[in-house]
Structures are given as C-alpha cells and as structure tokens.
Amino acid sequence: LTLGFAAPKKLILGVGAVVTFCSKSPQPADVVFDHPAGVDTASCQSGGNVFGPPTDSGNIAAFGGDTTRNINNIPYTNLNDCQSRRFLTPGIYHYHSTLFPSDTYEIDIQQQR
C-alpha cells in the first residue's frame, strides 16, 4: 500500500502489512508515529525493490522534496522519494508530519483471522 499525506484518514490492514510513504512535493516530508516502537523494518532502496531489505524502523526522517526528478516537467516518484514500514504488531498507529501542517492519520493493524 502506498500513501502520501492525501491518504484516507483511517486504514484497516492486517498484521505484516507494508505501507510505503511517497513524497511528490517540492518540500521534504517526514512521518512521525505516536507509538513508533511497533513499526518494524522495511525501507525503500534506491534502484532496487521498493520494499528493499529491512534497514530501518520507527519514525521516518525527512525524505523527498527533490524537484529535479522530472520527466518533461512532470514530477514522478523516484525510489528516493519513498520510505516503507512493515507493521507486525496489532494496534492503532497514528502518524503525522512535523515539516508542514499535517492532519493526524490512523493505521489500524488487526490480527488476521
């Protein structure tokens, strides 16, 4: 699942879901979780598999915001503009950005039946 800050306010997903956050904006974004401890490893790799080998967990530091990656003046999503997280623990994860005025969004991770 790929998200930006124009995502649905609430998502319900199963344990093990990988959420990819992408930024097409000229301004960098970050993703700050209210409870980052349950946000497991999975990070985008430049030029590789978008879900890459696990390399990071928890909050996502500033990424994206590079307006030089355009095709015919149309921005496109480069893997450097994305960061992913895998959710292995059931619970409700709220997130927002601290780099611009952002609503709070919710990812509800439920045990699969």
C-alpha positions, -999 to +999 in steps of 0.1 A: +000+000+000+014+034-009+004+066+010+010+103+009-005+129+031-036+129+010-044+094+022-076+082+038-078+093+074-081+057+086-068+024+071-075-011+084-048-036+075-036-070+086-005-079+105+025-079+083+012-051+060+039-029+044+029+008+039+051+029+016+050+066+021+059+087-010+066+124-015+060+141-048+061+176-032+089+201-036+091+201+002+105+171+021+081+151+043+087+131+074+065+106+092+062+107+129+043+079+147+027+084+181+040+049+191+069+041+168+081+010+187+057-014+168+067+000+134+091-026+121+118-026+095+113-021+057+128+007+038+129+017+002+162+012-016+173+034-045+173+015-077+161-017-060+130-034-048+107-008-033+103-028-002+140-035-001+159-054+026+148-043+060+171-014+071+151+009+095+122+011+119+100+036+137+097+072+127+108+083+092+133+112+089+129+138+062+128+124+026+117+135-009+114+172-019+138+170-048+121+188-077+149+179-102+135+145-108+110+154-135+102+140-169+090+168-193+085+190-162+061+164-147+072+151-112+075+114-109+081+092-078+117+081-076+125+054-050+145+081-031+111+098-026+097+068-007+101+051+026+083+020+038+074+004+071+061-030+080+036-034+108+040-067+126+022-059+159-016-054+160-026-019+172-036+015+161-008+037+148-013+074+144+011+094+123+016+130+110+044+152+096+063+178+116+076+195+084+043+211+073+008+215+087-005+179+087-036+161+099-032+130+120-038+098+101-045+063+115-034+029+105-053+001+124-033-032+122-056-061+130-047-097+136-056-117+106-083-144+111 
